[in-house]
Amino acid sequence: MDFIYTEEQRMLADSLRRLVDQAWTFPQRRARQAAGTLDPRAWAALAELGVLGLTISQDYGGFGEVPASLLPVHVELGRGLVSEPVIPSAVMGAALLDACGDAARGRWLPAIASGEAIVSVAYQEPGRRYDTQPQDCRAARTGQGWRLDGAKHLVWHGAAATAWLVSAKGAEGQTVLLAVPANAEGVRVTDTPTLDGARCARLDLNAVGLPADALLAEGADADAALALALQWGTAALCAHAAGAMDRLLEITVDYLKTRKQFGQPLAAFQALQHRLAEMLVAKELALSMAYVAVAALTEPDAAQRRRMIASAKLEAARAGRQVAQMAVQLHGGMGMTDELEVGDYFKRLTMVDQLLGDTAEQLAVLEGLAILEEQA
């Protein structure tokens, strides 16, 4: 596995870091979180730099980069705690639509790449945790197209979306994927802030009428497209977490170098140096596993791909907790205040475990794969 950025990846990472340093400062980030709505200027800046069309084919207005390009981009976005819906739309949504055929690609991918459209994958249902199989959300064919009923919750940046990619249970029990415009009649959106300053939404769908061309995929094709979207999203999230840990470690080192006790900086105390070393090791392990997750996206063996991504997600969550908790402790009482951005990083890294399958869910995936291997 090559851990060295290509020249193009290095240039993109450098440009993105400059943009994040200028447009996602601590006060700017807090102001966007307080507003609770998408900042169109920030979103346009990401689109202009190519972040939103990074892995979308050039045939559909993107740059056609390989999956490995996700790592430098999302490491930088993680360093700046960028909360815009890049992963839900430009990564997960684009991956799902790319797996759904030419009609879906041509209709949605150019708009996603340009930033004109924001999509969010709505797959979780109340009371079913991370289960990807739809149960209570139902899709029925009508003379005009489709009727959709049910509810989806924890839709990542659902209120900012111009369309949702909704999974539902068809008449024959198969999974159906439908594109639902945000202005569709019969949809009620309840927007909620999350712990880390991002947003999620609940969608209540009551007799939502959709045209026939709203269908993206059904049956095994729909299940495969949804699984692929979640895997791409998890890989990007692992890189985002590694970037957040990297920046949080820098913040902590700077604090210990400037804060003095007994006439010398805290960084001079050997016990605290050991804690910093432990944080560095944890961050490096998480970054290494982020490379594994991104590499998994090109792994042809489905079982091995799931194993690699689940393992990376486990390490991102574990290392994130360790680095975040140690950072707060090393800041002392100041680490508990809202005036320092260390708390923002703590919250984001805490949320990493909950997004796209927590530790228990990833362990269940690995256990299931091990059982299948024994039975084979």
KAZI-V621839 format. One record per backbone hydrogen bond with DSSP energy under -1.0 kcal/mol. NH is the residue of the N-H (numbers start at 1). CO is the residue of the C=O. If there is no record, write none. Layout:
nh=NH co=CO
nh=NH co=CO
This chain:
nh=10 co=6
nh=11 co=7
nh=12 co=8
nh=13 co=9
nh=14 co=10
nh=15 co=11
nh=16 co=12
nh=17 co=13
nh=18 co=14
nh=19 co=15
nh=20 co=16
nh=21 co=17
nh=22 co=18
nh=23 co=19
nh=24 co=20
nh=29 co=25
nh=30 co=26
nh=31 co=27
nh=32 co=28
nh=33 co=29
nh=34 co=30
nh=35 co=31
nh=36 co=32
nh=43 co=39
nh=44 co=40
nh=45 co=41
nh=46 co=42
nh=47 co=43
nh=48 co=44
nh=49 co=45
nh=50 co=47
nh=51 co=46
nh=60 co=57
nh=61 co=58
nh=62 co=57
nh=63 co=53
nh=64 co=56
nh=65 co=54
nh=69 co=66
nh=70 co=67
nh=71 co=68
nh=73 co=69
nh=74 co=70
nh=75 co=71
nh=76 co=72
nh=77 co=73
nh=78 co=74
nh=79 co=75
nh=80 co=76
nh=81 co=78
nh=82 co=77
nh=86 co=84
nh=89 co=85
nh=90 co=86
nh=91 co=86
nh=92 co=87
nh=93 co=88
nh=94 co=89
nh=95 co=91
nh=96 co=92
nh=97 co=93
nh=98 co=94
nh=99 co=95
nh=100 co=97
nh=105 co=101
nh=106 co=102
nh=107 co=103
nh=108 co=104
nh=109 co=105
nh=112 co=108
nh=113 co=109
nh=114 co=110
nh=116 co=111
nh=117 co=111
nh=120 co=163
nh=122 co=165
nh=128 co=125
nh=131 co=128
nh=138 co=149
nh=139 co=169
nh=140 co=147
nh=142 co=145
nh=146 co=210
nh=147 co=140
nh=148 co=208
nh=149 co=138
nh=150 co=205
nh=152 co=203
nh=153 co=124
nh=155 co=201
nh=157 co=199
nh=158 co=155
nh=162 co=118
nh=163 co=118
nh=164 co=180
nh=165 co=120
nh=166 co=178
nh=167 co=122
nh=168 co=176
nh=169 co=137
nh=170 co=174
nh=173 co=170
nh=176 co=168
nh=177 co=217
nh=178 co=166
nh=179 co=214
nh=180 co=164
nh=182 co=162
nh=184 co=181
nh=187 co=184
nh=188 co=204
nh=190 co=202
nh=192 co=200
nh=194 co=198
nh=197 co=194
nh=200 co=192
nh=201 co=155
nh=202 co=190
nh=203 co=152
nh=204 co=188
nh=205 co=150
nh=206 co=186
nh=208 co=148
nh=210 co=146
nh=214 co=211
nh=215 co=212
nh=216 co=177
nh=217 co=177
nh=219 co=175
nh=223 co=219
nh=224 co=220
nh=225 co=221
nh=226 co=222
nh=227 co=223
nh=228 co=224
nh=229 co=225
nh=230 co=226
nh=231 co=227
nh=232 co=228
nh=233 co=229
nh=234 co=230
nh=235 co=231
nh=236 co=232
nh=237 co=233
nh=238 co=234
nh=239 co=235
nh=240 co=236
nh=241 co=237
nh=242 co=238
nh=243 co=239
nh=244 co=240
nh=245 co=241
nh=246 co=242
nh=247 co=243
nh=248 co=244
nh=249 co=245
nh=250 co=246
nh=251 co=247
nh=252 co=248
nh=253 co=249
nh=254 co=250
nh=255 co=251
nh=256 co=252
nh=257 co=253
nh=258 co=254
nh=259 co=255
nh=261 co=264
nh=264 co=261
nh=266 co=259
nh=267 co=256
nh=268 co=265
nh=269 co=266
nh=273 co=269
nh=274 co=270
nh=275 co=271
nh=276 co=272
nh=277 co=273
nh=278 co=274
nh=279 co=275
nh=280 co=276
nh=281 co=277
nh=282 co=278
nh=283 co=279
nh=284 co=280
nh=285 co=281
nh=286 co=282
nh=287 co=283
nh=288 co=284
nh=289 co=285
nh=290 co=286
nh=291 co=287
nh=292 co=288
nh=293 co=289
nh=294 co=290
nh=295 co=291
nh=296 co=292
nh=298 co=295
nh=299 co=296
nh=305 co=301
nh=306 co=302
nh=307 co=303
nh=308 co=304
nh=309 co=305
nh=310 co=306
nh=311 co=307
nh=312 co=308
nh=313 co=309
nh=314 co=310
nh=315 co=311
nh=316 co=312
nh=317 co=313
nh=318 co=314
nh=319 co=315
nh=320 co=316
nh=321 co=317
nh=322 co=318
nh=323 co=319
nh=324 co=320
nh=325 co=321
nh=326 co=322
nh=327 co=323
nh=328 co=324
nh=329 co=325
nh=330 co=326
nh=331 co=327
nh=332 co=329
nh=334 co=331
nh=335 co=332
nh=336 co=333
nh=337 co=334
nh=343 co=340
nh=345 co=341
nh=346 co=342
nh=347 co=343
nh=348 co=344
nh=349 co=345
nh=350 co=346
nh=351 co=347
nh=352 co=348
nh=355 co=351
nh=362 co=358
nh=363 co=359
nh=364 co=360
nh=365 co=361
nh=366 co=362
nh=367 co=363
nh=368 co=364
nh=369 co=365
nh=370 co=366
nh=371 co=367
nh=372 co=368
nh=373 co=369
nh=374 co=370
nh=375 co=371
nh=376 co=372
